[in-house]
Amino acid sequence: MYAVVRTGGMQFKVIPDETVRVPRLEAEKGQQVTIDEVLLLQDGDRTMVGSPTVSGAQVTAEVLAHGKEKKVTVFKMKRRKDYRRTRGHRQGYTELLIKNISLPQGD
């Protein structure tokens, strides 16, 4: 069983009892989080595709940690113009442990 969920403007394939890093969520460490935007749900030989989401399906996860990704260096330069700019960015993330994928009621 797996599901494809949307959070933080990105899509992630989630499987129960596995961890996934998603863009930073406003939740405390150890807190339960419910993701309602389930785009696709696959259980055995049944596949449910939402339009745009599968209504009634939810993914429950536990927040394990918060952190920052590796630094991305942004370097801008214009040749022969003495123009150089260096910037760095570290994207925040939340690490989730997927606890449960619940099917829609009636299915």
C-alpha positions, 0 to 999 in steps of 0.5 A: 500500500502506498499513497502520493500526497501533496504538501508544501507544493510538492508531491511525495510517495509515502509508504507506511512505517517509512520516513520522508522529508517534506518542506518545513511544517508548523508542528512540534517534534513528536506531534501527529500530523494529518495530510488530507491532500491524497492524490493517488492511493494504491492498495493491492490491486486497487488504485484510486486516482483523485480528481484532484484528490481522493476524497476521504483518504488521509495520511497520518504521520508523526514529526520526527525532526526539523532541520536544514538541507545542504547549502545551495550556492547561488553565484551570479556574474557578468563578464568584464563588468566587475559584477559578482554576487554569491548567495547561499540558501538552506531549505528547512525540512520536516522529517515525518514517520508515516504511521497510517494511510486510511482508505475512504469510507465506503471502499 
